[in-house]
Amino acid sequence: TDSFIAAQMQIHMIDGCTDTYTEQIISTWQELFQLHVSLSTIETAIAADRIAHSSNQTEKQFLEYELEYLNSDITKVTDKFKKVYTERSCPEFSRADLLGGGCKASTTFPGQVIPVQCSDTNRTLVDVATGKSIIEISCNTESVWSVAIDDLVCISKCSYEDKIYDVGEIIPIKQADEGYRWENNLSTLTCLIEKGPENVTAIWTPARQLDIDECEEVGFCGVGSVSCLNTPGSFTCTCRDGYHVNAESNTGKCEDINECAIGAIGYSRCLAKERLGT
């Protein structure tokens, strides 16, 4: 009987301790107890009938002894049945914020695993005592829940660009701003649980942008540079005579000034040399 009930509990435990599950298990308990009562009634009735129709005194005494033993055994089995029914399960609890979070008395058994999740799909279930995500709880061998039910809390999941992500999900990180890089060469974000002194929250992997020091590279500003000054997210190159930072090329580096270009300073000098053949 006990193993049959346990099997029924395990088979029907799909979405947690729902009303449908509870009705199924309580109904099974009642049917088995009714069967036990019916069989006991039949057995005692048969024994009593045999006594009534027996003419042999020795046989009658034996049958009376047998009936007494039968009644005693029925009482023991009934008491055991009631004890298993009332004491074997984990304590009942009811949580409206959990799907299937209404485990009633006599509807669980030691070793059974109960799936649990928040009713609100935008929230995830965590154990505030450990800061860990919870998707199931178990009824241990001492008929005690594996976690304290009061420590189960539904918290908001991580969000990113109008999308919701559960704890443990990983997404690619966006490109760092120009002139910056992600600390530790971070390329992905993971939704994590952060346990504070008073509460638990879901957060993304801590991500910090660091300034790229372009001036660390030797000769970064070019051969015509005098100095390189690193600035937040950028840099400034100072050029020596004959070089300039060309705004058109948008490199920010020192480039040679072509004095012989038409309209540039020194153009007339270059033109005179050309006409003199020099």
Disulfide bonds with the S-S distance in Angstrom:
Cys17-Cys103 1.92
Cys90-Cys139 2.22
Cys118-Cys154 2.13
Cys158-Cys191 2.14
Cys215-Cys228 1.94
Cys221-Cys237 1.86
Cys239-Cys254 2.06
Cys260-Cys270 2.39
